[in-house]
Amino acid sequence: MTEILNYINGRWTPSSAAEFLDVINPATGELLGRAPLGGADDVSAAANAAQAAFPAWRATPPEERIQYLFRLKVLLEQNLEDLARTITMECGKTLDEARGELRRAVENVEVACGAPMLLKGEIAEDIASGIDELMLRQPVGVCATIAPFNFPGMIPFWYLPYALACGDTYILKPSEKVPLTMQAVFRLIDGLGLPPGVVNLVNGAKGAVDAILDSPIVRAVTFVGSTATAKYVYTRAAANGKRVTAQGGAKNPVVILPDADMDSAVKITADSAFGCAGQRCLATSLAVTVENAHGGFMERMCDAASGRVVGYGLEPGVQMGAVITHASRERIERLVGEAVSEGAGVPVDGRGAVIQGYEKGSFVRPTILEGASQGGEMARTEIFGPVLSVLHARSLDEAIRLVNSGRYGNQASLFTTSGASARQFRYAVEAGNVGINIGVAAPMAFFPFSGWKESFFGDLHAQGMDAVEFFTQKKVVIERWPASWTRKF
């Protein structure tokens, strides 16, 4: 088993935790390690180290700060295959999915390397006679990220490189379900030669989260997870005077118009709904067919779901891996059962999956529901599993109303060959990320990862310039230097 340690003040240190959580390979049931459920003592040590390191790190020129990120990018690329295997073993996704996740992590490091350009302020001369006004960006201080289980390699990099590039010091708390990826990443970070305390790793569960939210030292918090927990993080952190960005859950719809390229729409939708076993905040969980698109879409989608190869993500040819835990599998199957009891049909039923050779794994095969109640539990809940509900609408207007009636607003996609329909959809749909003939509208690192309604709590999003804005605070300086004060030599 891998020993899971904290990384505080430039040193690997054991947690003070008295309790531990088994880290299980979701596909094999193998015990990979035991995650310490650290709390306030561990967070306090990391926060104090970060606070002590902040003045010197803030004074380090941005051009020097990003040199560490350039080296980190190289190390991530050199170790990408080993990191991807770690993600697959502890998270359950396929190796190709893990590789793609890490490419997005590297992409964010690359964007953060542009900090010297992104951190520039503004100046206006002569706002009044002989008076100039400047706006400067300065680092916030000690910042922290509370990361989820589903992208253990990517989501920390929505924030970490930007915080460091902006001159902040940093604490990362990975999900206690998947701590091994960040153990491996921090072994790379340990070799960068960063000043002690600039970046810290703390393992734990709710006790560590609450300690971060309540710490008087931590100035800013980022979070990705369920909507209920995002609300909790946002509320508690904001009550303690922190700036917060909290990404919540989703119920991402895709609308299929009759003029869509149906083969392409089905393939892309299947990849979105069943990729990463549906455990991503941009996974399609609802398909709305319009007019006569229903029959052709359903037939092809059922074939795509039934034919998807499910198994251990490290094995070649596997297209979908396990869900994260047995508890998650049981929750997904319970929600499917409730939808059936409310009148939904199940043309493809993935419950009760057993994969030969991996009988201890937490597998759910792709599942399709048809005609689920719009007022039922399935319509309201982020299922976070490989389940696609299919509904029908008589027009694009009706489909948009259906999409906008939900409480989430993370992503919505449309499949069509009509530019007019695409424009109508992107104009009217209430979602922060919109895909046109795209099933996973994941923004590039130089765009914000947006989200609306109950999918996001805060003002500034992850990635790109939003991240720079989040990890800096603006200082406005108004200067007067009368010529009469000029010293004569």
C-alpha positions as CSV (number, residue, x, y, z in Angstrom):
1,M,0.0,0.0,0.0
2,T,1.1,3.6,-0.6
3,E,1.6,5.6,2.5
4,I,-0.4,8.8,2.2
5,L,1.3,11.9,3.8
6,N,0.7,15.6,4.0
7,Y,3.2,18.0,2.3
8,I,3.6,21.0,4.6
9,N,6.4,23.7,4.6
10,G,8.3,21.8,2.0
11,R,8.4,18.5,3.8
12,W,6.5,15.2,3.8
13,T,4.8,14.8,7.2
14,P,2.5,12.2,8.7
15,S,-1.0,13.5,9.4
16,S,-2.2,13.9,13.0
17,A,-5.4,12.0,12.1
18,A,-6.7,9.3,14.3
19,E,-9.1,8.0,11.7
20,F,-8.4,6.7,8.2
21,L,-10.4,5.8,5.1
22,D,-9.6,2.9,2.9
23,V,-8.7,3.9,-0.7
24,I,-10.1,1.1,-2.9
25,N,-9.5,0.4,-6.6
26,P,-13.1,0.7,-7.9
27,A,-12.6,-1.9,-10.6
28,T,-10.7,-4.6,-8.6
29,G,-11.7,-4.0,-5.0
30,E,-8.0,-3.9,-4.2
31,L,-6.9,-1.8,-1.1
32,L,-4.5,0.9,-2.5
33,G,-3.9,2.8,0.7
34,R,-5.4,4.4,3.8
35,A,-6.2,8.1,3.6
36,P,-5.7,10.0,6.8
37,L,-8.8,12.0,7.8
38,G,-6.9,15.0,9.2
39,G,-8.5,18.0,10.6
40,A,-7.8,21.4,12.2
41,D,-4.3,20.6,13.4
42,D,-3.1,19.6,9.9
43,V,-4.8,22.6,8.3
44,S,-3.4,25.0,10.9
45,A,0.1,23.8,10.2
46,A,-0.3,24.2,6.5
47,A,-1.9,27.6,6.8
48,N,0.8,28.9,9.1
49,A,3.5,27.6,6.7
50,A,1.7,29.3,3.8
51,Q,1.3,32.5,5.7
52,A,5.0,32.6,6.6
53,A,6.0,32.0,3.0
54,F,3.7,34.6,1.6
55,P,5.7,37.8,2.0
56,A,8.8,36.5,0.2
57,W,6.7,34.7,-2.5
58,R,4.7,37.8,-3.2
59,A,7.9,39.8,-3.6
60,T,9.3,37.3,-6.1
61,P,8.9,38.8,-9.6
62,P,6.2,37.0,-11.7
63,E,8.8,36.2,-14.3
64,E,10.7,34.2,-11.7
65,R,7.5,32.6,-10.3
66,I,6.5,31.1,-13.6
67,Q,9.9,29.4,-14.1
68,Y,8.7,26.9,-11.5
69,L,5.6,26.3,-13.6
70,F,7.6,25.8,-16.8
71,R,9.5,23.1,-15.0
72,L,6.3,21.6,-13.6
73,K,4.8,21.4,-17.1
74,V,7.8,19.4,-18.3
75,L,7.7,17.0,-15.3
76,L,3.9,16.5,-15.8
77,E,4.5,15.6,-19.4
78,Q,7.4,13.3,-18.7
79,N,5.4,11.5,-16.0
80,L,2.0,11.6,-17.7
81,E,1.7,7.9,-18.3
82,D,2.4,7.0,-14.7
83,L,0.1,9.6,-13.4
84,A,-2.7,8.4,-15.8
85,R,-2.3,4.9,-14.5
86,T,-2.7,6.2,-10.9
87,I,-5.9,8.0,-11.8
88,T,-7.3,4.9,-13.4
89,M,-6.5,2.7,-10.5
90,E,-8.0,5.0,-7.8
91,C,-10.8,6.7,-9.8
92,G,-12.0,3.9,-12.1
93,K,-11.9,5.7,-15.5
94,T,-10.2,4.4,-18.6
95,L,-6.6,5.1,-19.2
96,D,-7.4,7.2,-22.3
97,E,-9.8,9.3,-20.2
98,A,-7.1,9.7,-17.5
99,R,-4.6,10.8,-20.2
100,G,-7.0,13.4,-21.5
101,E,-7.6,14.7,-18.0
102,L,-3.9,15.3,-17.5
103,R,-3.6,17.0,-20.8
104,R,-6.1,19.6,-19.5
105,A,-4.1,19.9,-16.3
106,V,-0.9,20.7,-18.4
107,E,-3.0,23.1,-20.5
108,N,-3.8,25.2,-17.4
109,V,-0.1,25.3,-16.4
110,E,0.7,26.6,-19.8
111,V,-1.9,29.4,-19.5
112,A,-0.7,30.3,-16.0
113,C,2.8,30.7,-17.4
114,G,1.5,33.8,-19.2
115,A,1.0,35.6,-15.8
116,P,3.5,38.4,-16.5
117,M,1.1,39.5,-19.3
118,L,-2.1,38.7,-17.4
119,L,-1.2,40.5,-14.2
120,K,-0.7,43.9,-15.9
121,G,-2.8,46.7,-14.4
122,E,-4.2,49.9,-15.9
123,I,-3.3,53.6,-15.8
124,A,-5.0,56.8,-16.7
125,E,-3.1,60.1,-16.9
126,D,-4.5,63.4,-16.0
127,I,-7.8,62.3,-14.4
128,A,-7.5,65.9,-13.1
129,S,-4.8,68.4,-13.7
130,G,-1.5,66.8,-12.8
131,I,-3.1,63.7,-11.2
132,D,-2.8,60.2,-12.5
133,E,-4.7,57.0,-11.4
134,L,-3.4,53.5,-11.5
135,M,-4.9,50.1,-10.9
136,L,-2.6,47.4,-9.7
137,R,-3.1,43.6,-9.2
138,Q,-1.7,42.2,-6.0
139,P,-1.9,38.7,-4.6
140,V,-4.7,37.8,-2.1
141,G,-2.6,35.8,0.3
142,V,-3.1,32.2,1.5
143,C,-5.6,30.4,-0.8
144,A,-7.0,26.8,-0.7
145,T,-8.7,24.4,-3.0
146,I,-11.1,21.6,-1.9
147,A,-11.0,19.1,-4.8
148,P,-13.5,16.4,-5.8
149,F,-12.9,12.7,-6.6
150,N,-13.9,12.6,-10.3
151,F,-10.9,14.5,-11.8
152,P,-8.1,14.1,-9.2
153,G,-5.5,15.2,-11.8
154,M,-7.2,18.0,-13.6
155,I,-9.4,20.1,-11.2
156,P,-6.6,21.1,-8.8
157,F,-4.8,22.6,-11.8
158,W,-7.8,24.8,-12.5
159,Y,-6.5,26.8,-9.6
160,L,-3.0,25.8,-8.3
161,P,-0.8,27.2,-11.2
162,Y,-2.8,30.5,-11.3
163,A,-2.5,31.0,-7.5
164,L,1.3,30.4,-7.6
165,A,1.8,32.6,-10.7
166,C,-0.2,35.4,-9.1
167,G,2.0,35.4,-6.0
168,D,-0.4,33.6,-3.6
169,T,0.6,30.7,-1.4
170,Y,-1.6,27.6,-1.5
171,I,-3.2,24.7,0.3
172,L,-4.7,21.7,-1.6
173,K,-7.1,19.2,0.0
174,P,-7.7,16.4,-2.4
175,S,-10.7,14.1,-2.1
176,E,-10.1,11.5,0.6
177,K,-11.5,8.9,-1.9
178,V,-8.7,9.6,-4.4
179,P,-5.6,11.0,-2.6
180,L,-2.9,9.0,-4.6
181,T,-2.8,11.2,-7.7
182,M,-1.9,14.3,-5.7
183,Q,0.7,12.3,-3.8
184,A,2.3,11.6,-7.1
185,V,2.0,15.1,-8.3
186,F,3.4,16.6,-5.2
187,R,6.4,14.3,-5.4
188,L,7.1,16.2,-8.7
189,I,6.4,19.5,-7.1
190,D,8.8,18.6,-4.3
191,G,11.5,18.4,-6.9
192,L,10.9,22.0,-8.2
193,G,12.8,23.7,-5.4
194,L,9.9,26.0,-4.5
195,P,10.4,27.9,-1.3
196,P,9.0,26.0,1.7
197,G,5.4,26.8,2.5
198,V,4.5,28.1,-0.9
199,V,2.4,25.1,-1.7
200,N,1.0,22.6,0.8
201,L,-1.0,19.3,0.7
202,V,-3.4,18.3,3.5
203,N,-5.4,15.1,3.5
204,G,-8.8,14.9,5.2
205,A,-12.5,14.9,5.0
206,K,-15.2,17.2,6.5
207,G,-13.0,18.2,9.5
208,A,-10.3,19.5,7.2
209,V,-12.9,21.3,5.0
210,D,-14.4,23.1,8.0
211,A,-10.9,24.0,9.2
212,I,-10.1,25.6,5.8
213,L,-13.4,27.4,5.8
214,D,-13.0,28.8,9.3
215,S,-9.3,29.5,9.2
216,P,-8.6,33.2,9.7
217,I,-5.4,32.8,7.6
218,V,-7.0,31.4,4.5
219,R,-8.3,34.3,2.3
220,A,-9.8,32.5,-0.6
221,V,-11.4,29.1,-1.2
222,T,-12.2,27.2,-4.4
223,F,-14.4,24.1,-4.5
224,V,-15.9,21.6,-7.0
225,G,-18.5,19.0,-6.0
226,S,-22.2,18.5,-5.4
227,T,-24.6,21.5,-5.3
228,A,-25.5,20.8,-1.6
229,T,-21.8,20.8,-0.6
230,A,-21.1,23.8,-2.8
231,K,-23.8,25.8,-1.1
232,Y,-22.3,24.8,2.3
233,V,-18.8,25.8,1.3
234,Y,-19.9,29.1,-0.2
235,T,-22.1,30.0,2.7
236,R,-19.6,29.1,5.5
237,A,-16.6,30.6,3.7
238,A,-18.4,33.8,2.8
239,A,-19.6,34.2,6.4
240,N,-16.0,34.1,7.4
241,G,-15.1,36.9,4.9
242,K,-13.4,34.8,2.3
243,R,-13.8,35.1,-1.5
244,V,-15.2,31.9,-2.9
245,T,-15.8,30.1,-6.1
246,A,-17.8,26.9,-5.7
247,Q,-18.8,24.7,-8.7
248,G,-21.9,22.6,-8.0
249,G,-23.8,19.8,-9.6
250,A,-25.5,19.5,-13.0
251,K,-28.2,17.9,-15.1
252,N,-26.8,18.5,-18.5
253,P,-29.3,18.3,-21.4
254,V,-28.6,17.8,-25.1
255,V,-31.3,18.7,-27.6
256,I,-31.5,16.7,-30.9
257,L,-33.1,18.4,-33.8
258,P,-34.5,16.4,-36.8
259,D,-31.9,18.0,-39.1
260,A,-29.0,16.8,-37.0
261,D,-26.4,14.4,-38.4
262,M,-27.8,11.5,-36.4
263,D,-24.9,9.2,-36.4
264,S,-22.6,11.9,-35.2
265,A,-25.1,13.1,-32.6
266,V,-25.5,9.6,-31.2
267,K,-21.8,8.9,-31.0
268,I,-21.0,12.2,-29.3
269,T,-23.9,12.0,-26.9
270,A,-23.0,8.4,-25.9
271,D,-19.4,9.5,-25.3
272,S,-20.7,12.4,-23.1
273,A,-23.2,10.4,-21.2
274,F,-21.1,7.3,-20.6
275,G,-17.5,8.6,-20.6
276,C,-15.9,8.5,-17.2
277,A,-18.9,6.4,-16.2
278,G,-21.0,9.6,-16.2
279,Q,-19.0,10.9,-13.3
280,R,-18.2,14.4,-14.6
281,C,-19.9,17.7,-14.1
282,L,-20.3,18.1,-17.9
283,A,-21.7,14.6,-18.6
284,T,-24.9,14.5,-20.6
285,S,-27.7,13.1,-18.5
286,L,-30.8,14.2,-20.4
287,A,-31.5,14.0,-24.2
288,V,-34.5,15.9,-25.6
289,T,-35.5,14.8,-29.1
290,V,-37.5,17.3,-31.1
291,E,-40.3,16.4,-33.6
292,N,-39.4,13.3,-35.6
293,A,-35.8,13.0,-34.3
294,H,-37.0,10.6,-31.6
295,G,-37.2,7.2,-33.3
296,G,-33.9,7.4,-35.1
297,F,-32.0,8.7,-32.1
298,M,-33.5,6.2,-29.6
299,E,-32.7,3.2,-31.8
300,R,-29.1,4.2,-32.4
301,M,-28.5,5.3,-28.8
302,C,-29.8,2.0,-27.4
303,D,-27.3,0.2,-29.7
304,A,-24.5,2.5,-28.6
305,A,-25.3,1.9,-24.9
306,S,-25.6,-1.8,-25.2
307,G,-22.4,-2.2,-27.2
308,R,-20.2,-0.2,-24.9
309,V,-17.3,-2.3,-23.5
310,V,-17.2,-2.0,-19.7
311,G,-14.3,-3.2,-17.6
312,Y,-11.1,-2.3,-15.8
313,G,-9.8,0.9,-17.3
314,L,-6.2,-0.3,-17.6
315,E,-7.2,-3.1,-20.0
316,P,-7.1,-2.3,-23.8
317,G,-10.4,-2.0,-25.6
318,V,-12.3,-1.0,-22.4
319,Q,-14.6,2.0,-23.2
320,M,-16.0,2.6,-19.7
321,G,-14.8,1.9,-16.2
322,A,-16.3,1.5,-12.8
323,V,-18.1,4.1,-10.7
324,I,-16.1,5.3,-7.6
325,T,-17.6,3.1,-4.8
326,H,-20.1,0.4,-4.1
327,A,-22.2,3.1,-2.3
328,S,-22.2,5.1,-5.5
329,R,-23.3,2.1,-7.6
330,E,-26.2,1.4,-5.1
331,R,-27.3,5.0,-5.2
332,I,-27.4,5.0,-9.1
333,E,-29.3,1.8,-9.2
334,R,-31.8,3.1,-6.6
335,L,-32.4,6.2,-8.6
336,V,-33.0,4.2,-11.7
337,G,-35.5,2.0,-9.8
338,E,-37.3,5.1,-8.5
339,A,-37.6,6.4,-12.1
340,V,-39.1,3.1,-13.2
341,S,-41.6,3.2,-10.3
342,E,-42.6,6.7,-11.5
343,G,-43.4,5.3,-15.0
344,A,-40.1,5.4,-16.9
345,G,-39.2,2.7,-19.4
346,V,-35.7,1.1,-19.4
347,P,-34.9,0.1,-22.9
348,V,-31.2,-0.5,-21.8
349,D,-30.8,-1.5,-18.2
350,G,-27.3,-1.5,-16.8
351,R,-28.1,-2.5,-13.2
352,G,-26.6,-5.6,-11.6
353,A,-23.5,-5.5,-13.8
354,V,-20.8,-8.1,-13.0
355,I,-17.6,-8.0,-15.0
356,Q,-15.8,-11.3,-15.3
357,G,-12.5,-11.3,-13.4
358,Y,-13.6,-8.1,-11.5
359,E,-16.5,-9.3,-9.5
360,K,-15.5,-7.1,-6.6
361,G,-15.7,-4.0,-8.8
362,S,-18.4,-1.2,-8.5
363,F,-19.7,-1.4,-12.1
364,V,-22.9,0.0,-13.6
365,R,-23.4,-0.6,-17.3
366,P,-24.8,2.2,-19.6
367,T,-28.5,2.7,-18.9
368,I,-31.2,4.5,-20.9
369,L,-34.5,5.7,-19.4
370,E,-37.4,6.8,-21.6
371,G,-40.3,9.0,-20.5
372,A,-39.1,9.6,-17.0
373,S,-41.4,11.9,-15.0
374,Q,-40.3,15.6,-15.4
375,G,-41.3,16.1,-11.8
376,G,-39.7,13.0,-10.4
377,E,-36.5,12.4,-8.5
378,M,-34.5,11.5,-11.7
379,A,-35.3,14.8,-13.3
380,R,-34.3,16.8,-10.1
381,T,-31.2,14.8,-9.1
382,E,-27.6,14.8,-10.5
383,I,-27.2,11.0,-10.8
384,F,-23.5,11.1,-11.5
385,G,-23.5,7.8,-13.3
386,P,-23.8,6.3,-16.8
387,V,-27.6,6.9,-17.1
388,L,-29.2,8.9,-19.9
389,S,-32.8,9.9,-19.7
390,V,-34.6,10.7,-23.0
391,L,-37.6,13.0,-23.3
392,H,-39.5,14.4,-26.3
393,A,-40.4,17.9,-27.3
394,R,-42.6,19.1,-30.2
395,S,-40.4,22.1,-31.1
396,L,-37.1,23.8,-30.3
397,D,-38.9,26.4,-28.3
398,E,-40.5,23.7,-26.1
399,A,-37.1,22.0,-25.7
400,I,-35.5,25.2,-24.6
401,R,-38.3,25.8,-22.1
402,L,-37.8,22.3,-20.8
403,V,-34.0,22.8,-20.5
404,N,-34.5,26.2,-18.7
405,S,-37.0,24.7,-16.2
406,G,-34.3,22.8,-14.4
407,R,-32.4,24.2,-11.4
408,Y,-29.0,23.6,-12.8
409,G,-27.1,25.5,-15.5
410,N,-23.7,24.0,-16.1
411,Q,-24.0,22.8,-19.7
412,A,-26.5,22.5,-22.5
413,S,-25.8,21.2,-26.0
414,L,-27.7,21.2,-29.3
415,F,-27.2,19.0,-32.4
416,T,-28.4,20.6,-35.6
417,T,-27.2,21.6,-39.1
418,S,-29.1,24.9,-38.9
419,G,-27.2,28.0,-38.0
420,A,-30.4,29.8,-37.1
421,S,-31.5,27.1,-34.7
422,A,-28.0,27.1,-33.2
423,R,-28.1,30.9,-32.7
424,Q,-31.6,30.7,-31.1
425,F,-30.4,28.0,-28.7
426,R,-27.2,29.7,-27.6
427,Y,-29.1,33.0,-27.1
428,A,-31.9,31.6,-25.0
429,V,-30.6,28.6,-23.1
430,E,-29.8,29.2,-19.4
431,A,-26.4,27.5,-19.1
432,G,-22.9,28.7,-18.6
433,N,-21.2,26.3,-21.1
434,V,-23.0,25.7,-24.4
435,G,-22.1,23.1,-27.0
436,I,-23.2,23.2,-30.6
437,N,-22.7,19.7,-32.1
438,I,-20.4,19.2,-29.1
439,G,-21.3,16.7,-26.3
440,V,-18.8,17.9,-23.6
441,A,-18.5,21.7,-23.9
442,A,-15.4,21.9,-21.7
443,P,-13.7,25.3,-22.2
444,M,-10.0,25.5,-23.0
445,A,-7.9,26.7,-20.2
446,F,-7.8,30.3,-21.5
447,F,-11.6,30.5,-21.2
448,P,-13.5,30.4,-17.9
449,F,-15.2,27.1,-16.9
450,S,-18.6,28.7,-16.5
451,G,-21.7,27.6,-14.8
452,W,-25.1,29.2,-14.0
453,K,-28.0,28.8,-11.5
454,E,-27.4,26.1,-8.9
455,S,-24.4,24.8,-10.8
456,F,-22.2,27.6,-9.5
457,F,-21.9,29.9,-6.5
458,G,-19.6,32.9,-6.7
459,D,-18.6,35.5,-9.2
460,L,-15.4,34.4,-10.8
461,H,-14.9,31.0,-12.4
462,A,-12.0,28.6,-12.8
463,Q,-9.3,28.9,-15.4
464,G,-8.0,31.7,-17.6
465,M,-8.5,35.4,-16.7
466,D,-11.2,34.6,-14.2
467,A,-8.6,32.7,-12.2
468,V,-6.2,35.6,-12.4
469,E,-9.0,37.9,-11.2
470,F,-9.9,35.5,-8.4
471,F,-6.3,35.1,-7.1
472,T,-5.5,38.8,-7.2
473,Q,-7.1,41.9,-5.6
474,K,-7.2,45.3,-7.2
475,K,-5.5,48.3,-5.6
476,V,-6.2,51.8,-7.0
477,V,-3.6,54.4,-6.5
478,I,-4.2,58.2,-7.2
479,E,-1.0,60.2,-7.4
480,R,-0.2,63.9,-7.6
481,W,3.4,65.1,-8.1
482,P,3.4,68.9,-8.5
483,A,6.3,70.2,-10.5
484,S,7.1,72.6,-7.7
485,W,8.1,69.6,-5.6
486,T,10.7,68.5,-8.0
487,R,14.1,68.7,-6.3
488,K,16.6,70.9,-8.0
489,F,20.1,69.6,-8.5
